[in-house]
Amino acid sequence: MPDWAFLTNHALVLSYIAHHPRITARDLASSIGITERTIRKIIADLLAAGYVTKKREGRGNRYRVNSDLSLRHHSHRDGAVGDLLESLGWKGRGGHDRRQVQGPLEIVRSPSRDGS
């Protein structure tokens, strides 16, 4: 029987980036157990969809997660990606100022629907 997991590779990459914003594709590949080429494709998908942004720092990149974007599946669009990340142990949102920096990861927030 093939192995399966509750989280997709995209969710795993996003979670690792949220916890380690300066992680390299090589380290991600090693941690998750998929190829570096696949990691780069997943990062490109996350960048194109706006879930992460990247900024060049020295010889590497620093990633930021847009925690307010909704989850992609039609049955979970009312949930924010930040809520998923928090359930996986990310401490980036809990009760902090909307633009506060939590550790090395900068939280990027869009205005809420209720105007706050």
N, C-alpha and C positions, 0 to 999 in steps of 0.2 A: 504494500500500500504506500503511495507517495506521501511524503511529509506535507503538512499544511500548517498555516499559522493564522492567527486572528488579524494580524496587521500586514498590509501589503508592503512591498519594498518602498513604495513612495512614502508611506506613513513612517516607516523606519528611518528613511533618509531624512525626512522632515524633523523627526524627533531627535536624531543625532545632531542635526544642524542647530536645533533650538538649544540643546544642551551644550554644544561645543561649536560656537559660531566661526571658529578659525580652523576647523577640521579640514583635512585635505581629502581629495577624492580617493587617494590610495588608502588612507586610514579608514575612511568610510567603507570601502570595499572589503578591507580586511575584517572590520568589525561586524559587518552584516553578512559577509560570505558570498558576495556576488562580484562580478568583474568591475574593474575601474571604468571600463567603457559603459557598462550599464548604469553605474553611478552617475557618470557625466550626462547621460541621456535623461535620467530622472531629475537631476539638478536643472537641466535645460527645461524640462516640463514644468517644474516648480517655479522657475524664473518667468517663463512665458505666461503662466496662469496668475502670476502676481503673489504667490504664497511666500516667496523669498525674494530678496534683492541681494546683490553682492557688490562689494566695494573692494577695490584692490588695495592691499596694505602690504607694502614691501614686496616680498616674493610670493605672497599668498593672498587669499581673499578672506574677507569677513562677511558673513551672511547675516541678514536680519529677517526675522519671520514676521509676516503680516498676520497677526493673531486674530484679527476680526473678520477675515474672509470666511465665508460659509464652507462647510464640507461639500464635496462635489456630488455625492450620490443624491438622487432626487428624494430619497426617503429621509435624508438627514440634513437638508439644506437649512433648516432652522438652527442648527448647531454651528458654533464657530470653531475654527481649527485650533484656536487657543484653548478651548474647553477640552478638546481631545488631548492636546499636549499636556495640559495640567493633569489629566487623568493618568498620564504616563510619567508623572513626577516633575514636570517642568514648573519652576517657581516664578516664571516671568510675568504673570498677570495679577496674581492674588492681592487685591486691595491696594495696589500701587497707583500713583499718579499716572494719568494717561500717557505721558511721554517720559516717564522715569526710566532710568537705566537700571536694570537688574543684573548685577554681575557684568560680564562682558557682552551680554546680548541686549541690544537696544530694542525696546518694544515699539512697534509701529502700529498706531491705532487710527482708524478712520472715525469720523464723528458718529456717535450712536444715533439710532433712529428716533429716540425720544428727545433728542436735542441736548442731552447732557454730555 
